[in-house]
Amino acid sequence: MLTVSETDLGTPEATWLAHPRLAGLAPLRSPFAGIDHVVVVAPHPDDEILGAGGLLRAAARAGLGMSIVAVTDGEASHPGSAWTGERLATRRRNESADALSRLGLIGVDLQRCAIADGAVAESEADLATALTGLLDRTTLCLATWRHDGHPDHDATGRAAAAAAVASGARLIEYPIWAWHWATPDGGLPLDRARRLDLSDDDRRAKARAITAFTSQIAPLGPGAADRIVLPPAIRARFERRFETFLVAGEAA
């Protein structure tokens, strides 16, 4: 069971950064070769920034078209809170738009699927069909890793993988919650992981974008159900000087 609390913060960031397997990752080379459009699939608002904010800035500099597929609106991030349903969904959609602006991405095509948060697996086949219609052989599809450990992330990853096969698109996966439950010695297939080093400007822009998600990085209120979803120890995994991607069909 995936849990985050003050007493369950998963594998410490210091453990990841100190391990030679992560430090020694091969670079992500030529991610945009033969590509004219990038489609990033986010199971919840913020996943696209946490996992691939730096790569998205690189795609924008390369002059590529860009679409973001918002699979859910993230309305179930705080079960039991007064912030439920459409109220929280609206806030999270607004945070995502603000984050894209802070990242310097203007005029990005946004596709909302409005699938119920927590129920992506039930609509997985429909999502795969919808994604297939957005992809072709000149598209790079970025999606959460299909074994990330959160059911919505896993279903999104599987749908994206199926769509990439059907369309001939290139697929690159980004881990989010795997950093929590995996360790440098097991869980993540680091043999096919690739590293994208971020410039100081890109790192600062990504950090600014992450702070747009106030519903996740600060309490919604005083109640236990209003807890922080992304406390500093979790955020640190996405504020590194590099991003990590899993590339299908490649092994070190």
N, C-alpha and C positions, 0 to 999 in steps of 0.2 A: 504494500500500500504506500503510495507516494504521499508523504506528509512533510510539512514545513512548519516549524514552530521555533520558539526561542530555545528549545532544548533539542531540536532535531533540524540542524542546518546542513545535514548531508556532508559530503566529502569537503573538507576545508579547502579554500582556494590556495592556501599556502602549500598544501599537499600536491595539488595539481601543478603549480608553477615550479616546484622544486624537483619534479620528476623528469628525468632525461627523455622519456618517451614523448612528452609534450614539447619540451624545448627543442627536440630534434626532428620535429615534423618537417616533411618536405614542403616547399612552397606551392601554393595554388598557382599554376602556370597557365597563362593565356585563357582565362575563363570565358572570354568573349570572342574567341576565334570562330568565325563563321556565324556569329550571332548578331541579330539586329533588334531583338526585343527580349526583355526580361520579364518573366511572370513570377512574382513571389507570393507564395500561398501561406497565409497566416491563420492558424486555427483560432487564435484569439488576438484582439488588438494589443499589440506590443511585441508579439513574437517576431514580426518582420524586422523590427528595429533591434531587439535584443540579439537575434541570431545573425543578421545580415546587414546591419546598418552601414557598416563600412563598405561592403561590397556594392551596396546600392549606390552609394556616392561615387564609387569608381565607375559603375555603369552609366550614371548620369554624365560624368566627365567624358566618357567614351561616346556620348551622343546617342545612346540606345533608347528606344522606346521602353516604357515601363508600365506594368500593370500590377496592382496589388489585389489579390483575391482574399477578402475578409470572410472566412468561412463562418464564424459566429461573431456575435457582438460582445461576447464576454460577460453576459449578464448574470452568470452563475458563479462569479469569482468569490462572492461573499455570502454563502448560504446562511440563512438565519438573520441577516442584516436587514435593516429598514431600507437599505439601498438594494432593491431587487427589481427584476424585470426591466421594463423600458427605461426607467429612471437611470439605472446603472448602465444600460446599453447605450443610451444617449451620451452619457458622460464619457464612456470608453471610446465611442466613435469620435467624439470631439478631441479627446486626448490623442488619438491616433493621427488625426489631421494636423494637430498642433505639432506632434513629433516629426511628421514628414516635413513641415515647414522649417522646424529647427534644424533638420538634417540638410536643408537646402534643396529639397525635392519639391518642385512646384509643378502643378498641372499633371500629376500622375493619374493615370486611369485607375479608377477604383471599382471593383466588382464586389458587391455585397451578396452573399449567399443566404444570410439570415437563417442559417441552420441553428437549432437550439443548442446552446452551450451545454456541453456534457453528453450530447447525443449525435455526434458526428458519425459514429459507426453505423447508426441506423440509416444514414443518408449517403453512405460511402460510395455506392454504385452511381447514384445521381451526381455526386460531386466529381467522380472520375469522368463521367460523360461531359459535364460542364467544362472541366479543365481541358479535356481533349479538344474541345472546340476552340480553345484559346491558344493552343500550342501547334507548332509545326517544326520542321527541321532547322529553322533559323532562330528558334526560341531556346533560351535558357530558363528552365523552371527551377526555382528555389523553393524548397518545402521542408517542413520539420522531418527529422529522421523517423522512419516508420517503426523504430523500436525505442522511441524516446522515453517511454514509461508513463506517459499521460494518455488516456484513451483517445482523447480528441486529437492529440498530436500524432499518435500512431495511425489512426484512421485517415487523417489528412495526408500523412506520408505515403500510406498504401495507395490512396486514390491518385496522388500525384505520380507515383511510380507507374501505376497502370496507364495513366494518361500519357506519360512520357514514352512508354513502349508503343502505345497505339498511334502516337503522332510522330514519333521519331525525334522528339525534342531531347535536348541534353538536360539531365537531372543532376542537381547538386543538393544534398541534404544538409540541414544545420541542426545540431543537437541543442536542446534547451534544458530539459529536466534530467537528461542523462548525466550532466555535470553534477547533479545532486546525489544520485544513487550509485553511479558507477565509480570506479577508482582507476588510477593510472594503470593498474595491473589487470583490470578486467571490466567487461561490460561494454565499453566503446571499442569499435573496430579501428583502432588507431593505425593499423597497417594501411588503411585507405583514407586516412584523414590527411587533409592538406591545410596549410596555414597561410592566412593573408595578413601580412603585417600592415598596420595602420599608421599613417602619418600623424603627426601631432595635431594637425588641423582636423583630420577625420576623427581622431579619437575624441577631441574636444566637442565636435559637432554631435557625435553619437552620444556622449555623456549628456549634453544639453537635451537631446531628443528623449533620452530615458527619463529625465526629470519631468517631462510632460505628462507622464503616466502617474499622476498624483493619487489616483484611486488604488494603485498597486504599491507605491513606495512609501505611502503614509497611511495612517489609520483613517478609515471613513468616519469614525466616531469613537465614543468612549467604550462601547460594548465589546465583549469578547469576539463577537461575530464580525466586527469591523476591523479586524487585525490587519497588519501589514502583510501583503502577499510576497513582496520582494524586499525583504530587509537588506541592509547593507552587505551582509555576508553572501547573500544570493546575487545581488547586483554586481558584486565584484567580478563574477565570472564573465560578465558581459561588458566590463569596463577595462578589459585587458588591452594590451598594445597590439593584439592580433585577434582575428576571428578564425574559427576552425570549421572546416566543411568536410563532409564525407562524399567522396566521388566514386560513383558506381564503376565497377570494372577496373579499378586501379588498385594496385598494391605496391607497397614499398619494396 
